[in-house]
């Protein structure tokens, strides 16, 4: 007890060390918050001013683009005259001849090269007159002329450089516009083909399938009549009925393949499930569809693109991979919507398939249209895995664009 009191007496400051530490930490926190607030304030102010200056520059550039050639030339000459006056007032001891390049650059960028060369010659004469009027003495007048020629060469190089830069910009802009136009045309071709396929699918379902059903019903009535009469042709009529029913099923499957995805929720899941079932039935292989969780955020356009990717991948697995088992997996998680088609075939080389047809190229284009990426990798121990991953934010943007288009 005594030792504790003695210790506190010897070190009285330790009695309030915890409170001092807390107050010191509070001051540090307050100071840090103050500095953080100041940093956010100045950063916001700097970015606001910077964006303001950039918008003003863009407005000035757009203003210059709307002016006629005459007024641009007059403005360039006036600017060169103002620079010459400033050059005269500052004297020949201060060199400001690079500022004569400003009207030259304006002419080369907004008008043409010939007028820029004309402004270069005018700027050279202005510099020569200012240098002589300001009292700059040379040992020989030829030296002044030589300096004028050097300035003219400098202005000419500025003109050529600005003009070449403008030409490259125009070429790049034309290429970008051509690329955007080609992408728009590709998208329009895909949309037109999808609409035509949907129309043909509806016509088959509402027209041909109904005629086959009617013919099958008539053939069934004929078979029943022949059976009542104990006619030997009843068996042949039964075969006709079976063939007509099989033709109706195949026609409905074909029509469903042309217009696969409904516009209601779960349309892609049901379409892929029916694709797997029809493939198993028609091709005689084992094809399964797996969807752990429902995918409800896809719009109809994205769903159609994903279905076509799965359809083409399944066709390649049967035609080139000679697969016996195919698994189609559609899942969503970690902000990604992924479609994966795995088979146990012999695999195939993508370069050979690309030379033979446009299937893989169209699959890649559909994936790019969705903002995703198509990957083709070997499966183990054999076969191929075709996967397409689509970010959830990307197909939400596509969903909004699709609603705007509709």
N, C-alpha and C positions, 0 to 999 in steps of 0.2 A: 504493500500500500504506500509505504513511504517512498519506495523507489519509483513508483509511478508518478507520485506528486513531484518528486525531485526531477524526474525526466521532463515533466511538463513545465517546471519552473526554469529548467536549463534551456529548453527549446519551446518558448511560448508561442512561436509562429506556427508550429505544427498543429496546434489546437484548432486552427481554422484553415488548415491546408485544403480540405475538401471543398469548402465554400469558395476559397480563393480560386481553386482549380475550375469549379463550375462557372464562376463569374468570368474567368479568363477564357474558357471555352465559348461562353455566350458572346463575349466581345469578338472572338475570332469568327464565330458563325455570323454575327451581325455584319462584321466587316466583309466576310466572303459574300454574303447576300447582297451587300451594297455594291461590291465590285462586280458581281454577276449581273446585277440590274444595270449598272453603268455600261458593261460590255454589251448587253442585249440592246440597250438604248442606242449606243453609238453604232452598233452593227446594223440595226434597223434603219438608223438615219443615213448611214453610208449607202446601204443598198437602195433606199428610197431615192436618194439624190442620184445615184448611179443610173437607176432605171429611168429617172426623169431626164437625165442628160441623153441617154440612149434614145428615148422616145422623141426628144427634141431633134436629135441628129436624123432620125428616120423621117421626121416631118420635113426637115430641111431638104433631105435628099429627094423625097417625093415631090416637094415643091419645085425643085430644080428640074425634075423629069417632066413636069407639066409645062415648062416654059418653052418658047420658040427658040430656034437657033439664033435669030437676030438678037433677042434680048440676052441670051447667054453670051454671045460675043461681046455685046456692049458691056455687060457686067464684068467679063474677064478683062477687057481693056481698062475699065474704070478701076478694077482692083489692082491691075499692074501699075496704073498711074498713082494710086494711093501708096503703093509700096515704093515707087520711085520718089515720091515726096518725102516719105519717112526716111528713105536712104539719103536724100539730100540733107535733111535736117540733122541726121546723126553724123554726117561727115564721112570722109573716106577712111578714117581710122577704124570705124566699126563696120564690119562686113555683114551685110544682111541679104546678099544676092541669092542664097537658097530660097528665100521667101518668094522670089519671082516664080518659083515652080508651082505655087498654089494655083494661079489662073491657068497655067499650062495643064496641070492635072485635071482641073475642072473641064477644060476643053476636050482633053483626050478621053475623059470618062463619060461625059454627057453629050458630046457633039461628035467630032471625028478627028482623025489624025492630022489632016491637012490644016484645019483651023488651029489645032494645037501647035503645029510648026509655025504658023503665022504669028501666034502669040509669043512663041519662043523668039522669033526674029524681032518682034516689037519690044519684048523685054530686054533683049540684048542692046538695042538702040537706046532704050531708056536708061539702062545701066551705064552705057558709054557716055550719054549726055550728063547724067548725074555725077559720074566720076570726074568729068572734065569741068563741070560747073562748080563742084565743091573744092576745086583748087588742088587736086592731086597732080603733082608734078612728076613726070617721067624724064629720064635722060634722053629718051627718043620717043616720038609719037608712035613709032612702030610698036613699041612695047605696050602702049595702051591698046592698039589695035590687036596685038597678040592676046592680051587679056580678054578683049571682047570676043575673039574667036574661041577662046577656051570656055568662056561663059556660054557661048552659043552651042558648043559641043555638049556641054553639061545639060543645057536645056533640051537639046535634041535627044540625048540619052534618056532623060526623064520622060520625054514624049513617047519614045519607042517602048520603054518599059511599061508605062501606064497603058499604052495601047495594047501591048501583048497581054498584059494582065486582064484587060477588059475582054479581049478575044477569048482567053482561056475561061473567063467567067461565063461568057455567053455560050461557049461550047458545053461547059459543065451544066449550065442551066438547061440547055436544049436536051442534053442527055437525060437529065433528071425528069424533065417534062415528058420526054419520049418513054422513059421507063414507067412513070406514073400512068401515062396514057395506055401503054401496053398492059399494065396490071389491071387498069379499069376495063379494058377490052376483054382480058382473060376472065375477069370476074363476071362480066356481062355474058360472055359465051357460056360459062358454067351455069349462070342463072337461066339462060334461055334453054340450055340442054335439060336442066332439071325440070323446067316448066313443061317442055315437050314430053319428057319421059312421064311426068305426072299425068299429062293429058292422054297420052297413049295408054297408060295404065288404067285410067278411068274408063276409056273407051273399051278396052279389053274386058274389064270387069263388068261394065254395064251393058256391053253389046255382045261380044263373042261368048262370054260365059253364060249369058242368058239364053242365047241361041243353042249352045251345047246342052244346057239343062233341059230346054224344051225338046230338043231332038232325043235326048236320053229318056225323057219321060214318054215320048211317043214310041221309042224302041222298046221300052219296058212294057207298055200296053200291048204292043205287038207280040212280045214274048209270052205274056200271060194268055193272050188269045190263042197263040199256037200251041201252048201247053194244054189248054182246055180241049183243043181239037186233036191232041196227041199227034201233032205234026212233027216230023223229024227236023224241021227247020227251027224249032224252038231253041235248040242248043246254039245254033249260029246267031239267033237274035240275042240270046244271053251274052254271047261274046261281044256283040256290037254294043250292048248296054255297058258292059265292063270297060270296053275301050273308050266309049264316050265319057264315062265317069272319070277314067284316068286322064283323058284330054282336058276335061273341065278342071281337075285338080292342078294339072300342069299349067294351064292357062291362068288360073287364079294365082299360082305361085309366081308366074312370070309377071303378071300385072302387079302383084305385091312388090316384086323386086324393082319395078319401074317407079312405083310411088310407095316407098317403104314406110316412112315415118309419119305418124299422125301428129296433129298439132296439140293434142292434149298432153298432160303430164304423164310420164312413163312411156311416151311413144317410142323413144330410142330403145329402151329395154325390151319392149314387146317386139319391136322390129328385129333386133339382134337375136332374140329368142326364136322367132319364127324363121330367121335366116339359118340358124343352127339346125332347127328341126327339118326344114326343107332340104338342106344339104345332106343331112343324115338319110333322109328318105330317098332322095333322087340319086345321090352319088354313092350310096351304100357304104359310107364311112361312119365313124363315131365322132360326132361334133357336139360339143357342149357349150353352153353359155352360162357364165357366172357373173353375178352382180351383187356383191355383199350389201351395199347400201344403195337406196334409190337416188338417182341423179335427177334433181328437179330444177336445176338452174340453167339448163341448156335451152337455147332457143331452137326453133325449127331448122334454121339454116345450119347452125353448128351440128345439130343432130344428123341432118342429111349428109353433111361432109364426113362425119365420123362413120356413119353407116357405109358410105361408099368406100372409105378406106378399108373397113373390115371386109366388105364384099370383094374388093380387088385383092386384098391379102389372102382371103380364102380361095379365090380363084387361082392365084399363083401357087398356093400350097397344093392344090389338087392337080393343076396342069403341069407345073415344073417340079414341084417338090415330091409329088407322088405320095402324099401323106395319107395315113390311115386313121390318125387321131388328131383332132384339132380342138383347141380350147380357146374360147373368146372370153376375155375378162374385161369388164367395165367397172371401174371403181373411182372413188373420189376421196381425197384425203391430203392433208398438209398443203391445202391451197391448190392442189392439182387435180385435174380430171384426166385420167389416163385410160387408154384403150390398148389392149395387148392381145395379139393373136399368135398362139404358139402351136407348132405342129411337130410331128415326129418323122417327117419325110427325109429325103436325101439332101435337102438344102438346094440352093441355087445361087449362081453368081449374078450379082446385081448388074454388072456391066453387060452381060449377055442378054438379060431381060430388057435392059434399057435399049439395046440395039434392035431387039425384035418388036418392041411395042412401046406405047406411051403410058403404060399402067403405073409404073413407079414414079414417073415424072408428074403425073396427075395426082398421085397420092401425096407427093411432097408439096405440090402446089396447094392442095387442099389443106395440108397441115400448116403451111405458111399463111394461108388465108385466115385460119383460126388463130393465128398468133402462137402456134405450137411448133413442135419439132418432131419429125418422123425419123425413127431409128430402126435399122435392120441389122440384127445380130444373130449369130449362130446359136442354136439351142443344143443343150446337152442331154443325152449323148448324141443325138442326131436331130436334124430339123432346123427350123428357122423361127425367130421371134421378131414380129413386127409390132412396134409400139409407137404410140402417138400420145404425147403429154401436152396438155393444154392448161395454162394457168387460169385459175378461177376468175381473176380480174379481167383477163383478156376476153373470156366468153361472156362476162357480164357486160363489157363494152359492146361486144357484138350483139348481145341481146337488145341493148338500148338502140343501137343502129338499126337493127331489124325492125324494131317497133316503129322507128321514125320512117323507115322505107314503106312499111305497111300503112 
